[in-house]
Amino acid sequence: MEPWEEKNTWLGGGGEDSDIVISTRVRLARNIEGFSFSTKLNKKEAEGLVQTCQTRLIPLAKQEGWEWVALETLSPVSKQVLVERRLISRELKGKDLPTAVLHDPQATISLMIGEEDHLRLQVFRSGLALREAFETANRIDDQIAECLPLSFSHQYGFLTTCPTNTGTGMRVSVMLHLPALALTQKEIQKATNSMQEMGMTVRGPYGEGSQASGDLFQVSNQRTLGASELELIQSLENAVGTMILWERKLRKDLGESPTFLKDRVYRALGTLRGAHILSSSEALDLLSMLRLGRLFNLEGLPSHETWNRLFLLTQPGHLMENAGRELDPTERDLARARLVRKILSHPDDSLGTRP
Amino acid sequence: MEPWEEKNTWLGGGGEDSDIVISTRVRLARNIEGFSFSTKLNKKEAEGLVQTCQTRLIPLAKQEGWEWVALETLSPVSKQVLVERRLISRELKGKDLPTAVLHDPQATISLMIGEEDHLRLQVFRSGLALREAFETANRIDDQIAECLPLSFSHQYGFLTTCPTNTGTGMRVSVMLHLPALALTQKEIQKATNSMQEMGMTVRGPYGEGSQASGDLFQVSNQRTLGASELELIQSLENAVGTMILWERKLRKDLGESPTFLKDRVYRALGTLRGAHILSSSEALDLLSMLRLGRLFNLEGLPSHETWNRLFLLTQPGHLMENAGRELDPTERDLARARLVRKILSHPDDSLGTRP
């Protein structure tokens, strides 16, 4: 089953407030006693770390149905695909040392080994589901702690490579789709500022260092120390709640200017159907308008399932996986345009008009 | 018969070098003995002028099948339609005094009465046909001279209100479609400069004061004095010939980048099909790409006939005529988008796929 067909993946399109919240992520940073922090590991020690994790975690992985992937066995394209499915971070992909990832088939759980911290557990949900994702993360964290000795200080909490993660080692984040706010450049700036004032970090869809595009914003808690997990979740929920109200208000206004809305949406559809050269960032921006239009029940727009396919398959790694070889950026822009035209040119198959 | 269906109109799409030269115009400025120049006329004198012309020219008009239109009987919308069909100038439309125009049903000949000069004769042809248009203008000029006493000095030639027109009183111009040059902003600047160096004036599609849009450029001779009509025609032919070679060279290059070409053309088609708000200048720019694509035999593009319909019917006056009332600019942008979507959404009817 492809990831966009699976309702339980982060990209499933369901869940609470899914008109605005694409997905929820809870990430826990953990380290293992007896090993230096990742930044200090040499190749041999890194091998030892991966080896130890593999041996100790195999029973848990089996029980949970997780797959073990040693990253050095993968091609750069396959690694990029994992980044785009959010199973590994760009940092893990870039590592020269032995690393690995354990993940479930639905891409809702991933445990990276050898990232900035020895272990980085990620739990994803579609829509807004911070508490549910946290409970799952918590449960898995307990299971991991039974397999491996985790570095923990009674004074500071979980010890991490970077002090900003020390304490809970937790970062909670949500990916928000804010097209109405983004249509007014000033409003999105105000929104970003206001989230920062509430102690949140705002990033692009692929985390640290990624540009905001497609009107997608990843919002996460800045601090991890000095607050309980539930307090962190509560503060993110508050910030996200504010954004949701703001975006919905502006969408309501948009709904009262249906011509303006249709103009933006159908220009985007027309451009996607016509383009023969299409950059990743332009594709995301245009897809954003289609998602917005679909939420307003405008006709002839791709279903959420098709939208999810377009979203994932137009990413560089997925394009290259589809082509069966590496593509330079120019080739990708051609392949992306071709793929988009193909998917959008079969309204009966792909535009969600099937029952 | 609508103007875009008539092969003999300036917008017919035929004629020599019609891949680049949309149309040719020869204009003669003439004044009538016994009347002050137009700028000095009061209402009564202007009435007298129009009256005299009507009386004296009726036999000729009858013989040639021309229609007499007194402009004060027309609504502002109808006047604007005449401007867009190029039968009257924007200056004539703006006059407060009595004015008139005589024109043939195909809109290839128009004789304005009461413009900057008493008489302004225009002859239009589609494609490049300066000599043919000149011969027609010359023949009509002789016929007019038999009906009315024209102001002529053996020293200076035909006398005109503005000294820049004195002499031949002739301005020859062609409307060029230069999309390949315009796709490279630098090249179009070079081309414009080089035409000016050859003594040509470069304007937008609706003459003096109009912005270049749709990659359409009206090129005309700057001087009228001290050269014969045939010398003026020759110098414009030379300048236009240079432009034609230049544009064709760049189109050949474009043809070697078919993906780039298709990207521009089908994005334009997609945008025209999707837009719900469409300004006149954006419409012209997008239509320019469709015309270019059609010349490269790309599929699914409007025929020249449909293109001509789109070109004329999206002009403000034609939109208002179609709506049966005046429209403000915002209403026109909606009406224009609606009309374009309608015409482009019936490929069987309108896209020239009929035999």
Contacts between the chains, C-beta under 8 A, distances in Angstrom:
chain1	res1	chain2	res2	distance
A	259	B	276	5.1
A	259	B	277	6.4
A	259	B	334	6.3
A	260	B	276	7.8
A	260	B	277	7.0
A	262	B	276	4.5
A	263	B	274	7.9
A	263	B	275	5.9
A	263	B	276	3.8
A	263	B	277	4.5
A	263	B	337	7.3
A	265	B	274	7.9
A	266	B	273	7.7
A	266	B	274	3.5
A	266	B	275	7.0
A	266	B	276	6.4
A	267	B	270	7.9
A	267	B	271	5.5
A	267	B	274	4.6
A	267	B	275	5.4
A	268	B	274	7.4
A	269	B	270	7.5
A	269	B	274	5.5
A	270	B	267	7.9
A	270	B	269	7.5
A	270	B	270	3.1
A	270	B	271	5.1
A	270	B	272	7.4
A	270	B	273	5.0
A	270	B	274	3.0
A	270	B	275	7.4
A	271	B	267	5.5
A	271	B	270	5.1
A	271	B	271	6.1
A	271	B	274	7.4
A	272	B	270	7.4
A	273	B	266	7.7
A	273	B	270	5.0
A	274	B	263	7.9
A	274	B	265	7.9
A	274	B	266	3.5
A	274	B	267	4.6
A	274	B	268	7.4
A	274	B	269	5.5
A	274	B	270	3.0
A	274	B	271	7.4
A	275	B	263	5.9
A	275	B	266	7.0
A	275	B	267	5.4
A	275	B	270	7.4
A	276	B	259	5.1
A	276	B	260	7.8
A	276	B	262	4.5
A	276	B	263	3.8
A	276	B	266	6.4
A	277	B	259	6.4
A	277	B	260	6.9
A	277	B	263	4.4
A	334	B	259	6.3
A	337	B	263	7.3
